[in-house]
Amino acid sequence: MKAKAYEIVRLKNVTKVYKIGYYEVVALNDVSLEIKDGEFIAVMGPSGSGKSTLLNIIGCLDKPTSGEVFINGVSTKKLSEKKLTELRRDTIGFVFQQYNLIPTLTARENIELPMIFKGMDERERENRVREILEMLTLENLADRKPMELSGGQQQKVAIARALANEPKILLCDEPTGNLDSRSGHEIMETIKMLNREEGMTVILVTHDESLKKYAERVIRLRDGRIVDVSSTGN
C-alpha cells in the first residue's frame, strides 16, 4: 500500500505587496495553497498575475507581507537569514529562463559549485557530479564552457547544477522560454523524468499552454489570486 504523500509546500493566506514610490502593487492576494511531496504543479496565468512572485516566495527568495509559508513542514516566518539560506541550499533547486551559468567555468565546475558552497569534500563532490552527469547524459559535455553549448545544453547543465545538493523541490521559472520547441521538449522531458523517477516535487511557472500536459495539477492566477485549480489526469 502506497504511503500517503505529505504536504511539502503550504501557503496560508499569503499576501505580497510591493511599494513603488507612493503606489502599492498587490502581487499576491490572500493565496492559500497545498502541494504534496512528489507532485508536478504548473502555475499559469497572464503576465503580471503573480506567478514569479509565488515562486520566489516558495523558494524563500522573497518574504510575504502577510501570511505564512511552510516548506517541508517548517514555517519560514521566524527563520533567520542563515536558516533561510540553508533551507534554500539543501531543500530547493532553481531553474530559470536565463541559464545563469558562470561563463568561465566548465559544465562540470558549474555543477560542482553549490557543493563547494555547502562544504562537501572533494571526493564526495566528484562522485555526485559524476552521478548527475550520467543521470542527465551530459558526460560528453562536462568539460565544455557555456559558450561552447547550445541553449538546450546550457539549460540541461543549469538543471544539473540545481540537482547538486539533492533538493526535494525543483522550482522552474519559464525554463523553456529561450529555447526552440525541440530543445524545450527535451528539457521538459528531463524535468518530468526527475519528477517521475527521482520523486522530486516540481513547481513549473509558465505561460505556455502546451506545457500543462507535463503536470498533474494546473493552478491559474489572475491579479494575484488563484482563480482555478484543475487536474490534468496525468
C-alpha positions in Angstrom: 0.0 0.0 0.0 1.4 3.4 -1.0 2.1 5.8 1.8 0.0 9.0 1.8 2.1 11.9 0.4 2.7 14.7 2.9 2.5 18.4 2.2 5.9 19.6 1.2 4.7 23.2 0.5 1.9 25.0 2.2 0.9 28.7 1.8 -1.6 30.1 4.3 -3.3 33.4 3.4 -0.2 34.8 1.7 -0.2 38.4 0.5 2.7 40.2 -1.1 2.6 44.0 -1.6 5.4 45.9 -3.3 5.7 49.6 -2.6 6.8 51.6 -5.7 7.1 55.3 -4.7 3.6 56.3 -3.4 2.0 53.3 -5.0 1.3 49.8 -3.7 1.2 46.8 -6.0 -0.5 43.7 -4.7 1.4 40.9 -6.4 -0.3 38.1 -4.3 -3.6 38.5 -2.6 -4.6 36.1 0.2 -3.2 32.9 -1.5 -3.6 29.6 0.2 -2.1 26.5 -1.4 -1.0 23.0 -0.6 1.4 20.9 -2.7 2.1 17.3 -1.9 5.5 15.7 -1.9 6.3 14.3 -5.4 3.6 16.4 -7.2 4.2 18.2 -10.5 2.4 21.5 -10.5 2.1 24.0 -13.3 1.4 27.6 -12.3 -0.1 29.6 -15.2 -1.6 33.0 -15.8 -1.1 36.2 -17.8 1.9 38.5 -17.3 1.7 40.3 -14.0 -0.6 37.7 -12.4 1.8 36.9 -9.6 3.4 33.7 -11.0 7.0 34.6 -10.4 6.3 36.2 -7.0 4.6 33.0 -5.9 7.7 31.0 -7.0 10.1 33.4 -5.3 8.1 33.2 -2.0 8.0 29.3 -2.1 11.8 29.4 -2.9 12.4 31.7 0.1 13.9 34.4 -2.2 11.2 36.8 -1.1 9.1 37.1 2.1 5.3 37.6 2.2 3.9 40.8 3.5 1.4 38.7 5.5 0.5 35.1 5.8 2.7 32.1 6.4 4.8 29.7 4.3 5.7 26.1 5.3 8.4 24.3 3.4 8.8 20.6 4.2 6.8 21.2 7.4 8.9 24.1 8.6 7.4 27.6 8.9 9.7 30.2 7.2 8.2 33.0 9.2 10.7 33.2 12.1 13.7 31.7 10.4 16.9 33.7 10.4 18.6 34.7 7.1 21.2 31.9 7.8 18.5 29.3 8.3 16.6 30.5 5.2 19.9 30.2 3.2 20.4 26.7 4.5 16.8 25.8 3.6 17.2 27.1 0.1 20.5 25.3 -0.3 19.5 21.9 1.0 15.8 21.6 0.0 15.2 23.7 -3.1 16.7 23.7 -6.6 16.1 26.6 -9.0 15.9 26.6 -12.8 15.4 29.9 -14.5 14.7 31.1 -18.1 18.2 32.6 -18.1 20.6 29.8 -17.5 22.8 31.9 -15.1 25.9 29.7 -15.7 29.3 31.1 -14.9 30.9 31.6 -18.3 34.5 31.0 -17.1 33.7 27.6 -15.6 33.1 24.3 -17.4 29.8 22.4 -17.2 31.4 20.1 -14.6 32.6 23.1 -12.5 29.2 24.9 -12.7 27.5 21.8 -11.4 30.1 21.4 -8.6 29.8 25.0 -7.3 26.8 24.6 -5.0 28.6 21.6 -3.4 31.6 23.7 -2.7 29.4 26.3 -1.0 27.9 23.6 1.1 31.4 22.4 2.2 31.2 19.0 0.7 34.6 17.3 0.5 36.3 16.8 -2.9 35.8 13.1 -3.3 32.1 13.3 -2.4 31.8 16.2 -4.9 33.4 14.2 -7.7 31.1 11.3 -7.1 28.0 13.4 -7.0 29.0 15.3 -10.2 29.6 12.1 -12.0 26.2 10.7 -10.8 24.4 13.8 -12.1 26.3 13.9 -15.4 25.3 10.2 -16.0 21.7 10.8 -14.9 21.2 13.6 -17.4 23.5 12.1 -20.1 25.9 15.1 -20.0 29.2 13.2 -19.7 30.4 14.3 -23.2 29.8 18.0 -22.4 31.3 18.0 -18.9 34.5 19.9 -19.9 32.8 22.5 -22.2 32.2 26.1 -21.1 28.7 27.6 -21.6 29.7 29.5 -24.8 30.5 26.1 -26.3 27.0 24.8 -25.6 23.6 25.2 -27.3 20.8 26.8 -25.4 19.2 23.5 -24.7 22.5 22.1 -23.5 23.1 25.1 -21.2 19.6 24.7 -19.7 20.4 21.0 -19.1 23.6 22.0 -17.3 21.6 24.5 -15.3 19.2 21.7 -14.2 22.2 19.5 -13.3 23.5 22.4 -11.1 20.1 22.6 -9.5 20.3 18.9 -8.5 23.8 19.3 -6.9 22.6 19.2 -3.3 19.8 16.6 -3.9 16.8 19.0 -3.4 13.3 17.8 -2.6 11.7 20.6 -4.6 12.6 21.9 -8.1 11.3 25.4 -8.9 11.2 26.1 -12.7 10.5 29.7 -13.9 9.8 29.6 -17.7 12.6 27.0 -18.2 11.9 26.7 -21.9 11.3 30.4 -22.6 14.6 30.9 -24.5 14.5 27.6 -26.4 13.2 26.3 -29.7 10.3 23.8 -29.5 12.6 20.7 -29.9 15.0 21.8 -27.1 12.1 22.9 -25.0 10.5 19.4 -25.3 13.8 17.8 -24.3 14.1 20.0 -21.2 10.6 19.2 -20.2 11.1 15.5 -20.6 14.2 15.8 -18.4 12.2 17.6 -15.7 9.4 15.1 -16.0 11.9 12.3 -15.6 13.2 13.8 -12.4 9.7 14.0 -11.1 8.7 10.5 -12.1 11.9 8.6 -11.4 13.5 10.6 -8.6 10.3 11.6 -6.9 11.1 15.3 -7.0 8.4 17.8 -6.4 8.3 20.1 -9.4 6.6 23.6 -9.5 6.7 25.0 -13.0 5.8 28.6 -13.8 4.9 29.0 -17.5 2.7 31.0 -19.9 3.0 28.2 -22.5 -0.3 26.2 -22.5 1.4 23.3 -24.3 3.4 22.6 -21.1 0.5 21.9 -18.8 0.4 18.3 -20.2 3.5 17.5 -18.1 1.8 18.5 -14.8 -0.6 16.7 -12.6 -2.4 19.9 -11.5 -2.7 23.4 -13.0 -3.0 26.4 -10.8 -4.2 29.5 -12.6 -3.5 33.0 -11.2 -5.1 36.3 -12.1 -4.4 39.6 -10.4 -2.6 37.9 -7.6 -5.4 35.4 -6.8 -5.9 31.7 -7.5 -8.8 31.6 -9.9 -8.8 27.9 -10.8 -7.1 24.6 -9.8 -7.6 21.7 -12.1 -6.3 18.2 -12.5 -4.8 17.2 -15.9 -5.3 13.4 -15.3 -1.6 12.7 -15.5 
